[in-house]
Amino acid sequence: MSTGTGDLNIENTNIKTASGVTLDEHQKTLVGSVLDLFAGRPSLKKLQLWADDGVFEDPITKAEGRKQYEPQWYGLQSAFSEIERLSHEVTDGGNPIAMDLKTRYVMKGVGKEQTIASKILIYYDQSSGKITKLQDKWDGQLPDSSFKNAFRNLNSVTVPKIVSVPKNDEEDAKMGNQ
């Protein structure tokens, strides 16, 4: 659990917290790495902060396990020409860590712009310190219909087939990641 932000090249180290919310150093590392991921700045090192059987959920995917969630993060670079974090604020320093996040995305090729306001929940294992689940609730919601969940499951299987994840740090660096 002693991996520092310097070793991971975390770019987002200025973590904003709501009044009365405090984070320990490891929680700051987790939040900073998650902010980097949402900014389209993944790396194999940052993803080592995740449990192998971790889960990433948002309204369009439910990725279970490293082989499904890693491509979701690397896919942001492929899908969007611009990713701009408009604001963030950690609202709870417990487990899960809760954060409000507002991000502007511009889709490659078509130039369509979308702003998403999310409630992010970061669950982590107290002993290993690794992220076990991350929920990205757009407008505070995740879908609960069987049709939408079927689409989310399909996406979690399809994206890994079309998005490549680097095999080592050298490939990661060639892709522009740190």
C-alpha positions as CSV (number, residue, x, y, z in Angstrom):
1,M,0.0,0.0,0.0
2,S,3.0,2.3,0.1
3,T,3.1,3.1,-3.6
4,G,3.5,6.9,-3.8
5,T,2.1,9.2,-6.4
6,G,5.6,9.9,-7.8
7,D,6.2,6.2,-8.7
8,L,2.8,6.2,-10.6
9,N,3.3,9.5,-12.4
10,I,-0.2,10.7,-11.2
11,E,-0.9,14.0,-12.8
12,N,-3.9,15.0,-10.7
13,T,-2.5,15.6,-7.2
14,N,-4.5,18.7,-6.3
15,I,-7.5,16.9,-4.8
16,K,-10.4,19.1,-3.9
17,T,-12.5,18.0,-0.9
18,A,-15.8,19.3,0.5
19,S,-15.6,21.1,3.9
20,G,-14.9,18.6,6.7
21,V,-13.7,15.8,4.3
22,T,-10.2,14.5,4.8
23,L,-8.3,11.9,2.9
24,D,-5.2,10.0,4.0
25,E,-2.3,9.7,1.5
26,H,-3.4,6.4,0.1
27,Q,-6.9,7.7,-0.6
28,K,-5.4,10.8,-2.3
29,T,-3.4,8.4,-4.5
30,L,-6.5,6.4,-5.4
31,V,-8.5,9.6,-6.2
32,G,-5.7,11.2,-8.2
33,S,-5.2,8.0,-10.2
34,V,-9.0,7.8,-10.9
35,L,-9.0,11.5,-12.0
36,D,-6.2,10.6,-14.4
37,L,-8.2,7.7,-15.8
38,F,-11.2,9.8,-16.4
39,A,-9.0,12.4,-18.1
40,G,-7.9,9.7,-20.6
41,R,-4.5,9.3,-19.0
42,P,-4.3,5.6,-18.1
43,S,-1.1,3.6,-17.5
44,L,-0.4,0.1,-16.5
45,K,1.2,1.5,-13.2
46,K,-2.0,3.3,-12.3
47,L,-4.1,0.3,-13.1
48,Q,-2.0,-1.8,-10.7
49,L,-3.9,0.1,-8.0
50,W,-6.9,-2.0,-9.0
51,A,-7.6,-5.6,-7.8
52,D,-7.4,-8.2,-10.6
53,D,-11.1,-9.0,-10.1
54,G,-12.1,-5.3,-9.7
55,V,-15.3,-4.0,-11.3
56,F,-15.9,-0.8,-13.3
57,E,-19.6,0.3,-13.8
58,D,-21.1,3.2,-15.6
59,P,-24.4,3.5,-17.6
60,I,-22.9,2.0,-20.7
61,T,-20.7,-0.8,-19.3
62,K,-20.2,-3.2,-16.5
63,A,-16.6,-4.5,-16.8
64,E,-15.6,-7.2,-14.4
65,G,-11.9,-8.2,-14.1
66,R,-8.7,-6.7,-15.4
67,K,-9.2,-8.0,-19.0
68,Q,-12.5,-6.0,-19.2
69,Y,-11.9,-2.8,-17.2
70,E,-8.4,-2.0,-18.5
71,P,-9.6,-1.6,-22.2
72,Q,-12.5,0.7,-20.9
73,W,-9.9,3.2,-19.6
74,Y,-7.6,2.9,-22.7
75,G,-10.6,3.3,-24.9
76,L,-11.2,6.9,-23.8
77,Q,-8.1,7.9,-25.8
78,S,-9.5,6.2,-28.9
79,A,-13.0,7.6,-28.6
80,F,-12.5,11.2,-27.6
81,S,-10.4,14.0,-29.2
82,E,-10.8,16.2,-26.1
83,I,-11.4,15.3,-22.4
84,E,-11.7,18.3,-20.0
85,R,-12.4,18.0,-16.3
86,L,-14.7,20.9,-15.5
87,S,-14.8,20.2,-11.7
88,H,-14.4,17.6,-9.1
89,E,-15.0,17.4,-5.3
90,V,-14.5,14.5,-2.9
91,T,-17.7,14.5,-0.8
92,D,-16.9,11.5,1.5
93,G,-13.6,10.1,2.6
94,G,-14.9,6.8,3.8
95,N,-15.1,3.5,1.9
96,P,-16.4,4.0,-0.7
97,I,-14.8,7.4,-1.4
98,A,-17.5,9.5,-3.0
99,M,-16.7,12.2,-5.5
100,D,-18.7,14.6,-7.7
101,L,-17.1,14.9,-11.2
102,K,-18.1,17.0,-14.2
103,T,-16.3,16.2,-17.5
104,R,-16.6,17.5,-21.0
105,Y,-15.9,15.0,-23.8
106,V,-15.6,15.6,-27.6
107,M,-16.0,12.5,-29.8
108,K,-13.3,11.9,-32.4
109,G,-14.4,12.3,-36.0
110,V,-17.8,13.7,-35.4
111,G,-16.9,16.5,-32.9
112,K,-20.0,15.9,-30.8
113,E,-19.5,17.4,-27.4
114,Q,-21.0,15.9,-24.2
115,T,-20.8,17.1,-20.6
116,I,-21.4,14.4,-18.0
117,A,-22.0,15.1,-14.3
118,S,-21.1,12.0,-12.3
119,K,-21.2,10.7,-8.8
120,I,-18.1,8.5,-8.5
121,L,-17.9,5.8,-5.8
122,I,-14.4,4.2,-5.3
123,Y,-14.5,1.0,-3.2
124,Y,-11.2,-0.4,-2.0
125,D,-9.9,-3.2,0.0
126,Q,-8.6,-2.0,3.4
127,S,-5.8,-4.5,3.6
128,S,-4.4,-4.5,0.0
129,G,-5.4,-0.8,-0.6
130,K,-6.5,-1.8,-4.2
131,I,-9.7,-0.6,-5.9
132,T,-12.3,-3.4,-5.9
133,K,-15.1,-1.5,-7.6
134,L,-15.6,1.9,-9.2
135,Q,-19.1,3.1,-10.0
136,D,-19.6,6.1,-12.3
137,K,-23.2,7.2,-11.9
138,W,-24.2,9.7,-14.5
139,D,-26.5,12.2,-12.9
140,G,-26.3,10.0,-9.8
141,Q,-27.8,6.9,-11.6
142,L,-26.9,3.5,-12.9
143,P,-29.4,1.6,-15.2
144,D,-31.6,-0.9,-13.6
145,S,-33.5,-2.4,-16.5
146,S,-32.6,-5.8,-17.9
147,F,-32.3,-4.4,-21.5
148,K,-29.8,-1.7,-20.5
149,N,-27.9,-4.2,-18.4
150,A,-27.6,-6.6,-21.3
151,F,-26.1,-3.7,-23.4
152,R,-23.7,-2.9,-20.6
153,N,-22.5,-6.5,-20.5
154,L,-22.2,-6.6,-24.3
155,N,-20.0,-3.5,-24.2
156,S,-17.8,-4.9,-21.5
157,V,-17.0,-7.9,-23.8
158,T,-16.8,-6.0,-27.1
159,V,-14.5,-3.1,-26.1
160,P,-11.6,-5.4,-25.1
161,K,-11.7,-6.9,-28.6
162,I,-11.2,-3.5,-30.3
163,V,-9.1,-1.6,-27.8
164,S,-5.6,-2.7,-27.2
165,V,-4.0,-2.5,-23.8
166,P,-0.2,-2.3,-23.7
167,K,1.6,-5.4,-22.5
168,N,4.4,-3.6,-20.7
169,D,5.7,-0.1,-19.6
170,E,7.6,0.3,-22.9
171,E,4.5,-0.2,-25.0
172,D,2.6,2.1,-22.6
173,A,5.2,4.9,-23.1
174,K,5.0,4.5,-26.9
175,M,1.2,5.1,-26.6
176,G,2.0,8.3,-24.7
177,N,1.1,7.0,-21.3
178,Q,3.3,7.2,-18.2
